[in-house]
Structure formats: structure tokens, C-alpha cells
Amino acid sequence: MAGVDALQWLILTRHGESTGNVAYEAVLGTDAEEAGIPERDADVPLSDTGRAQAAALGRRLAALPPDERPTLVVASPYLRTLDTAKIALAAAYGEEADDPDVPPLRVDERLRDREQGVLQGLTALGVRRRFPAEAAQLDRLGKFYYRPPGGESWADLALRLRSFYRDLEADAPGGRVLVVTHDAIVVVTRYLVESLSEKEILEIEKEPVANASLTRWRRDGSGLRAVCYNDCAHLIEAGIAAWRPEPRGPRP
């Protein structure tokens, strides 16, 4: 994809475990219609486990060869992603803000999570009970093109990410960029970078993107080539690996 291919390295990570992830997991298999998250989505914080995962991520970044470490970090503006980025940078580089080796941290709202619209905070059961017509529409269109009222489809995510990566080319040509974001953004970025089909990316998406996992691409010849996807080795080593699927609306 033009823009992304100009980077030397593109590294994506999902935020550490959030209290919202914990809340959704707690109601799985129950008849709850809502997850019971009091904050707006942008203000959901990390759990204690999530903070530990972010620190482990930072240690993994510090262990990379110098020519693979990020030269720029860009994060979603949501609290859980910003805190993940800050904790990881502190673990990787210490607290020396003036250290020239510390990559700058920027925020870009195009990296925010997918907007759920009227379905925000509902479980899959809650959607089926409260919005049966929307559940039927999802079944008919498929999750790639289904857009909840007031929300976004995966295709909408692709549109805003194309814009983000075009701008990134101008900001960091030849750079090594770490993007701290959400699971749907990681998946759709793979769709864009690897020129995948709807069928291919939906098959990949069946495996949840783990909190604080690493997905990396390296420039090879004319474009980016995949190095790893959903890598959790640093979390397993630290004993804090966790598979937390973040809600993206009702799942088939």
C-alpha cells in the first residue's frame, strides 16, 4: 500500500488488558445484555494486568536490535492506548524524557477503536434482543460491511486508515513506527498492508488479537513483508499472556 511501503518497519500493538475487557469477559456465557462499563469508551483504563503487559511490551522493544527499534510512536487517543504507550516507553527507555534515543509519542484520532454507535456496551445477546433488525442485517451483510446505526463498518476503518498511513509517509519516510491501537485496527491494517480479501481477513480475525501482542512488517524490496503477527512471546515469558477479544459488535 502506498505510504506504508515507504516505512522501514511498521510495528503494531494492541493496548494492554483494560477494565472493559475484563467486564466483557465476566458476562460471557450469561444472559447479561450489557457489559456494565461505566466509562465512555475513550476513558476505559488499563487493568493491573494490562499495565504489567505494557511494561513487558516495553522490555521487548528495548531488546530489539537498534536498527529495529521505533523512531516514532503513534497512539490512539483513548486512555488505555495512551497509557500502554507511555508505560512501554518508560520500561524501554527509563524516565529520561530528554534522552535522544526515546522516540516521540504522537496521538492520532484515526487510530481510535471502531465506533459501535447504538450497540456500544451491549453484549451479543443484548444486540439480538434489543436490536433484532440490526442482528439480521449483520447476518445478511457480514461484519466487514455491516455498519451499526451511528457506528462504523470495517470498510469505514479501512478508509480512515488509508488516510492515516498516507500522512505517515510524509511524517516519517524511511522510519520505524510503532502504532499503539486497538484490535480491529491491527486486523484492518493487515488487510491493507498485505492486500488481503474480505474472506482472508475474516478468517484471520477468528483468532483474537492479544493484548500487548506485536505485529511487525519490514521493508523488503518494493514493499513491506510480514515478520510476525500477534506475537506474545514476551508476555508468555513474563507469565501475563492473555487473550482478550475486544467487542466489535455482535459476533456470528
C-alpha positions as CSV (number, residue, x, y, z in Angstrom):
1,M,0.0,0.0,0.0
2,A,1.4,3.4,-1.0
3,G,2.7,5.3,2.1
4,V,3.1,2.4,4.4
5,D,5.6,0.8,2.0
6,A,7.9,3.8,2.4
7,L,8.5,2.8,6.0
8,Q,11.4,0.7,7.1
9,W,9.5,-1.0,9.9
10,L,5.8,-0.9,10.8
11,I,5.0,-2.3,14.3
12,L,1.5,-2.5,15.7
13,T,0.4,-3.5,19.2
14,R,-2.9,-3.7,20.8
15,H,-3.3,-1.9,24.2
16,G,-2.9,-3.9,27.4
17,E,-5.8,-5.6,29.1
18,S,-8.4,-3.0,30.0
19,T,-11.1,-3.0,32.7
20,G,-13.6,-3.1,29.8
21,N,-12.0,-6.3,28.5
22,V,-12.4,-7.8,32.0
23,A,-16.0,-6.7,32.2
24,Y,-16.9,-8.3,28.9
25,E,-15.2,-11.5,29.8
26,A,-17.1,-11.6,33.1
27,V,-20.5,-11.7,31.3
28,L,-19.6,-14.2,28.6
29,G,-22.0,-17.2,28.8
30,T,-24.5,-15.3,30.9
31,D,-27.8,-13.7,30.0
32,A,-26.5,-10.2,30.5
33,E,-27.4,-7.7,27.8
34,E,-24.8,-5.1,28.8
35,A,-21.2,-5.4,30.0
36,G,-21.8,-2.7,32.7
37,I,-18.9,-0.5,31.8
38,P,-19.4,2.9,33.5
39,E,-16.9,5.0,31.5
40,R,-17.3,6.2,27.9
41,D,-15.1,4.1,25.6
42,A,-12.4,6.6,25.3
43,D,-11.9,6.7,29.1
44,V,-11.7,2.9,29.9
45,P,-8.5,2.4,31.8
46,L,-6.0,-0.4,31.9
47,S,-6.3,-3.1,34.4
48,D,-3.4,-4.0,36.7
49,T,-2.6,-6.9,34.3
50,G,-2.8,-4.5,31.4
51,R,-0.2,-2.3,33.0
52,A,2.1,-5.2,33.5
53,Q,1.6,-6.3,29.9
54,A,2.5,-2.8,28.7
55,A,5.7,-2.9,30.8
56,A,6.6,-6.3,29.3
57,L,6.0,-4.8,25.8
58,G,8.4,-2.0,26.6
59,R,11.1,-4.5,27.7
60,R,10.5,-6.4,24.4
61,L,11.1,-3.2,22.4
62,A,14.3,-2.5,24.4
63,A,15.6,-5.9,23.4
64,L,15.2,-5.3,19.7
65,P,18.3,-4.6,17.7
66,P,19.0,-0.9,17.4
67,D,18.0,-0.8,13.7
68,E,14.6,-2.3,14.5
69,R,13.6,-0.1,17.4
70,P,10.9,2.5,16.8
71,T,11.9,6.0,15.8
72,L,8.3,7.3,16.2
73,V,5.3,6.1,18.3
74,V,1.8,7.0,17.3
75,A,-1.1,6.1,19.6
76,S,-4.9,6.2,19.6
77,P,-6.1,9.0,21.9
78,Y,-8.1,6.5,24.1
79,L,-6.8,6.2,27.7
80,R,-6.0,2.6,27.5
81,T,-3.8,3.0,24.4
82,L,-2.1,6.2,25.6
83,D,-1.2,4.6,28.9
84,T,0.1,1.5,27.2
85,A,2.4,3.6,25.0
86,K,3.6,5.6,28.0
87,I,4.3,2.6,30.2
88,A,6.0,0.7,27.4
89,L,8.3,3.7,26.6
90,A,9.2,4.1,30.3
91,A,10.0,0.4,30.6
92,A,12.1,0.5,27.4
93,Y,14.0,3.8,27.9
94,G,13.5,4.8,31.6
95,E,12.2,8.1,32.7
96,E,14.7,10.3,30.9
97,A,12.4,12.5,28.8
98,D,15.4,14.3,27.2
99,D,17.1,11.1,26.0
100,P,17.6,11.5,22.3
101,D,17.0,7.7,21.8
102,V,13.4,8.0,23.1
103,P,11.1,8.1,20.2
104,P,8.5,10.9,20.2
105,L,4.9,10.0,21.1
106,R,2.1,11.4,19.0
107,V,-1.6,10.9,19.1
108,D,-3.9,10.4,16.1
109,E,-7.7,10.1,16.4
110,R,-7.8,7.9,13.3
111,L,-6.3,5.1,15.3
112,R,-9.3,5.1,17.7
113,D,-11.3,1.9,18.1
114,R,-14.3,1.2,15.8
115,E,-17.3,3.2,16.6
116,Q,-20.2,1.0,17.8
117,G,-23.0,3.5,17.6
118,V,-26.2,2.4,19.3
119,L,-24.7,-1.0,20.0
120,Q,-22.0,0.4,22.3
121,G,-21.7,-1.5,25.6
122,L,-24.1,-4.3,24.5
123,T,-23.3,-8.0,24.6
124,A,-24.2,-10.1,21.5
125,L,-27.3,-11.3,23.3
126,G,-28.2,-7.7,24.1
127,V,-28.0,-6.8,20.5
128,R,-30.2,-9.7,19.4
129,R,-32.8,-8.8,22.0
130,R,-32.8,-5.0,21.7
131,F,-32.0,-4.6,18.0
132,P,-33.1,-7.8,16.2
133,A,-33.2,-6.0,12.9
134,E,-29.6,-5.0,13.2
135,A,-28.6,-8.5,14.1
136,A,-30.4,-9.7,11.0
137,Q,-28.6,-7.0,8.9
138,L,-25.2,-8.2,10.2
139,D,-26.1,-11.7,9.2
140,R,-27.0,-10.6,5.7
141,L,-24.1,-8.2,5.0
142,G,-21.3,-9.8,7.0
143,K,-19.2,-8.0,9.6
144,F,-16.8,-6.4,7.0
145,Y,-19.6,-4.2,5.5
146,Y,-22.1,-4.0,8.3
147,R,-22.4,-0.5,9.9
148,P,-24.4,-0.2,13.1
149,P,-26.5,3.0,13.4
150,G,-24.2,5.8,14.4
151,G,-21.2,3.5,14.1
152,E,-18.6,2.2,11.6
153,S,-18.0,-0.9,9.5
154,W,-14.7,-2.4,8.9
155,A,-14.7,-0.9,5.5
156,D,-15.0,2.5,7.2
157,L,-11.9,1.7,9.3
158,A,-10.0,0.9,6.1
159,L,-10.9,4.4,4.7
160,R,-9.6,6.3,7.7
161,L,-6.5,4.1,8.0
162,R,-5.6,4.7,4.4
163,S,-5.6,8.4,5.2
164,F,-3.5,7.9,8.3
165,Y,-0.9,5.8,6.5
166,R,-0.6,8.3,3.6
167,D,0.1,11.1,6.1
168,L,2.6,8.8,8.0
169,E,4.7,8.5,4.8
170,A,5.2,12.3,4.8
171,D,5.9,12.4,8.5
172,A,8.3,9.5,8.8
173,P,9.7,8.4,5.4
174,G,12.0,5.5,5.9
175,G,11.2,5.5,9.6
176,R,10.4,2.7,12.1
177,V,7.0,3.4,13.5
178,L,5.2,1.8,16.5
179,V,1.4,2.1,16.4
180,V,-0.4,1.6,19.7
181,T,-4.0,0.9,19.0
182,H,-7.0,-1.5,19.1
183,D,-7.5,-5.0,17.9
184,A,-9.8,-4.1,14.9
185,I,-7.2,-1.5,13.8
186,V,-4.4,-4.2,13.9
187,V,-6.6,-6.6,11.8
188,V,-7.6,-4.0,9.2
189,T,-4.0,-2.7,8.9
190,R,-3.1,-6.2,7.9
191,Y,-5.9,-6.2,5.4
192,L,-4.4,-3.0,3.8
193,V,-0.7,-3.8,4.0
194,E,-1.0,-7.3,2.7
195,S,-3.7,-6.6,0.2
196,L,-6.0,-9.3,1.6
197,S,-9.5,-10.1,0.6
198,E,-12.6,-9.8,2.8
199,K,-12.7,-13.6,3.1
200,E,-9.0,-13.8,4.0
201,I,-9.1,-11.1,6.7
202,L,-12.3,-12.5,8.3
203,E,-10.6,-15.9,8.6
204,I,-7.6,-14.3,10.2
205,E,-9.8,-12.4,12.6
206,K,-11.2,-15.6,14.1
207,E,-8.0,-15.6,16.2
208,P,-8.3,-12.7,18.7
209,V,-5.5,-10.2,18.8
210,A,-3.9,-10.5,22.2
211,N,-3.4,-7.5,24.5
212,A,0.1,-6.0,24.1
213,S,1.0,-8.5,21.3
214,L,3.3,-7.5,18.5
215,T,2.7,-7.5,14.8
216,R,5.6,-6.4,12.6
217,W,6.3,-5.7,8.9
218,R,9.7,-4.9,7.4
219,R,10.5,-3.2,4.2
220,D,11.9,-5.7,1.7
221,G,12.5,-4.5,-1.8
222,S,9.4,-2.6,-3.0
223,G,7.1,-3.1,-0.1
224,L,6.5,-4.3,3.5
225,R,6.8,-8.0,4.3
226,A,5.2,-9.7,7.3
227,V,7.7,-10.7,10.1
228,C,5.3,-11.7,12.8
229,Y,1.6,-11.5,13.7
230,N,0.1,-11.5,17.2
231,D,3.4,-12.4,18.8
232,C,3.0,-13.0,22.5
233,A,6.4,-14.4,23.4
234,H,7.3,-11.5,25.7
235,L,4.0,-11.9,27.5
236,I,4.3,-15.7,27.9
237,E,7.9,-15.2,29.3
238,A,6.5,-12.8,31.8
239,G,3.6,-15.0,32.7
240,I,1.0,-12.4,31.7
241,A,-0.2,-13.5,28.3
242,A,-4.0,-13.1,28.0
243,W,-6.3,-13.4,25.0
244,R,-8.9,-10.7,25.4
245,P,-11.2,-10.2,22.4
246,E,-12.4,-6.6,22.5
247,P,-16.1,-6.3,21.5
248,R,-16.6,-5.2,17.8
249,G,-20.4,-5.6,17.9
250,P,-22.3,-8.9,17.8
251,R,-20.2,-11.8,16.7
252,P,-21.7,-14.5,14.5
